[in-house]
Amino acid sequence: MPTSPVTPADRPQAYVGVVGPGAGATADQVEQARELGRSLAERGLVLVTGGLDGVMDAAAAGCAEVGGVSIGLLPGSDRTAAGPHHAVTVPTGLGELRNGLLVRASDAVVAVGPSWGTLSEVALACRTGVPVVLLGWPEHALEGIGGSGRPPERASSVAEAVDLVLEVLRRSS
């Protein structure tokens, strides 16, 4: 039996990058990421992560708990390196350059806690106009950074981060 083609109405409304520390993630960051993944997926949003452990896999786990879709863009060429909860894994072979791919594939980005890789994703998103929400970042972490681009917004809770993402997505549609 032939299947009908996928129409734009059948596709998810938006893709949200969830970025943060991998192996060095704290227990609080992991819990926030899991809750964030669950909340975003409950709203029909697709998650895009760096595909590894820590914040990335925790967000994918929360997403999976409610039947959502998460895409893990892996730095290497080995699909088995992916965190176990990602629904789709893409071995890019790009190393850290996959951070740019993640940002460009996302309609908004939530950064759960800082790390060097996360900082590069935040910078790329701000510079290219992709909305960014910072969750669990020190108050003065990005103080003094100038230049063109869209500055990130801060959230003090997962619920506030989700509300900010939904608001920026509404404004951009």
C-alpha positions as CSV (number, residue, x, y, z in Angstrom):
1,M,0.0,0.0,0.0
2,P,1.6,3.3,-1.0
3,T,2.0,6.0,1.6
4,S,1.1,9.6,1.2
5,P,3.8,12.2,1.1
6,V,4.6,14.2,4.2
7,T,3.1,17.6,4.0
8,P,4.4,20.7,5.9
9,A,1.4,20.5,8.2
10,D,2.7,17.0,9.2
11,R,6.1,18.2,10.3
12,P,6.9,19.4,13.8
13,Q,6.4,23.1,14.4
14,A,10.0,23.8,15.7
15,Y,13.3,22.3,16.7
16,V,14.9,23.3,19.9
17,G,18.6,22.8,20.6
18,V,19.3,21.7,24.2
19,V,23.0,22.1,24.9
20,G,25.2,21.8,28.0
21,P,28.0,19.9,29.6
22,G,28.6,16.3,28.7
23,A,30.6,14.1,31.1
24,G,31.2,17.0,33.5
25,A,27.5,17.8,34.0
26,T,26.3,18.2,37.6
27,A,23.4,16.3,39.0
28,D,21.3,19.5,39.0
29,Q,22.1,20.1,35.4
30,V,21.1,16.6,34.4
31,E,17.8,16.8,36.3
32,Q,17.0,20.2,34.8
33,A,17.8,18.9,31.3
34,R,15.6,15.8,31.8
35,E,12.7,18.1,32.9
36,L,13.4,20.4,30.0
37,G,13.4,17.6,27.5
38,R,10.1,16.3,28.9
39,S,8.5,19.8,28.8
40,L,9.6,20.7,25.3
41,A,8.5,17.3,23.9
42,E,5.1,17.6,25.6
43,R,4.6,20.7,23.5
44,G,5.4,18.9,20.3
45,L,8.9,20.3,19.9
46,V,11.8,18.3,18.5
47,L,15.0,18.3,20.5
48,V,18.4,18.7,18.9
49,T,21.4,17.9,21.0
50,G,25.1,17.1,20.6
51,G,24.2,13.4,21.0
52,L,26.5,12.4,23.9
53,D,26.0,12.0,27.6
54,G,25.3,14.5,30.5
55,V,22.9,17.3,29.7
56,M,22.4,16.0,26.1
57,D,21.3,12.5,27.0
58,A,19.3,13.7,30.0
59,A,17.2,16.0,27.7
60,A,16.8,13.1,25.3
61,A,15.7,10.8,28.2
62,G,13.0,13.3,29.3
63,C,11.9,13.7,25.7
64,A,11.6,9.9,25.3
65,E,9.5,9.6,28.5
66,V,6.7,11.4,26.8
67,G,7.1,9.9,23.3
68,G,9.0,12.9,21.8
69,V,11.7,13.0,19.2
70,S,15.3,13.9,19.9
71,I,18.1,14.1,17.3
72,G,21.7,13.7,18.5
73,L,24.3,15.2,16.2
74,L,27.4,13.3,17.1
75,P,30.9,14.8,16.8
76,G,32.4,11.6,15.4
77,S,31.6,8.9,12.9
78,D,30.6,6.2,15.5
79,R,26.8,6.0,16.0
80,T,27.4,3.8,19.1
81,A,28.9,6.7,20.9
82,A,25.5,8.3,21.3
83,G,23.7,8.6,24.6
84,P,21.1,5.8,24.8
85,H,18.0,7.9,24.9
86,H,18.3,9.7,21.5
87,A,15.6,8.6,19.0
88,V,17.7,9.6,16.0
89,T,21.5,9.8,15.9
90,V,23.6,11.4,13.1
91,P,27.3,10.7,13.1
92,T,28.6,13.9,11.5
93,G,32.4,13.3,11.6
94,L,32.7,17.1,12.2
95,G,34.1,17.1,15.8
96,E,33.3,20.3,17.6
97,L,32.3,21.9,14.3
98,R,29.0,20.0,14.7
99,N,28.1,22.8,17.2
100,G,27.5,25.1,14.3
101,L,25.3,22.5,12.6
102,L,23.3,22.1,15.8
103,V,22.7,25.8,16.1
104,R,21.7,26.2,12.4
105,A,19.3,23.2,12.7
106,S,17.6,24.8,15.8
107,D,14.9,27.5,15.9
108,A,15.9,28.3,19.5
109,V,18.6,27.0,21.9
110,V,18.5,26.4,25.6
111,A,21.9,26.2,27.3
112,V,21.7,24.2,30.6
113,G,24.8,25.2,32.4
114,P,28.1,26.4,31.0
115,S,31.0,24.5,29.5
116,W,33.5,25.3,26.7
117,G,31.5,23.5,24.0
118,T,28.3,25.0,25.3
119,L,29.8,28.5,25.2
120,S,30.7,28.0,21.5
121,E,27.1,27.0,20.8
122,V,25.7,30.0,22.7
123,A,28.1,32.4,20.8
124,L,27.2,30.9,17.4
125,A,23.5,31.2,18.1
126,C,23.7,34.8,19.4
127,R,25.9,35.8,16.5
128,T,23.5,34.2,13.9
129,G,20.3,35.5,15.5
130,V,19.0,32.1,16.9
131,P,17.2,32.8,20.2
132,V,19.1,31.6,23.3
133,V,17.9,30.9,26.8
134,L,20.5,30.4,29.5
135,L,19.5,28.2,32.4
136,G,21.8,27.7,35.4
137,W,24.5,30.1,34.2
138,P,26.4,32.4,36.6
139,E,24.9,35.9,36.5
140,H,28.0,37.6,35.0
141,A,29.1,34.7,32.8
142,L,28.7,36.7,29.5
143,E,29.1,40.2,30.9
144,G,31.0,42.6,28.7
145,I,30.6,40.7,25.4
146,G,29.7,43.2,22.7
147,G,29.3,43.2,18.9
148,S,26.4,42.4,16.7
149,G,24.0,39.6,17.5
150,R,21.1,38.7,19.6
151,P,21.8,38.6,23.3
152,P,20.6,35.6,25.3
153,E,17.8,35.6,27.7
154,R,18.1,34.2,31.2
155,A,15.7,31.8,32.9
156,S,15.7,30.9,36.6
157,S,13.7,27.7,36.2
158,V,12.9,25.0,33.6
159,A,9.3,26.3,33.4
160,E,10.5,29.9,32.7
161,A,13.0,28.6,30.1
162,V,10.1,26.7,28.3
163,D,7.9,29.8,28.5
164,L,10.7,32.0,27.0
165,V,11.3,29.4,24.2
166,L,7.6,29.3,23.4
167,E,7.4,33.1,23.3
168,V,10.4,33.5,20.9
169,L,9.0,30.8,18.7
170,R,5.6,32.5,18.6
171,R,7.2,35.9,17.7
172,S,9.2,34.3,14.9
173,S,6.4,32.5,13.3
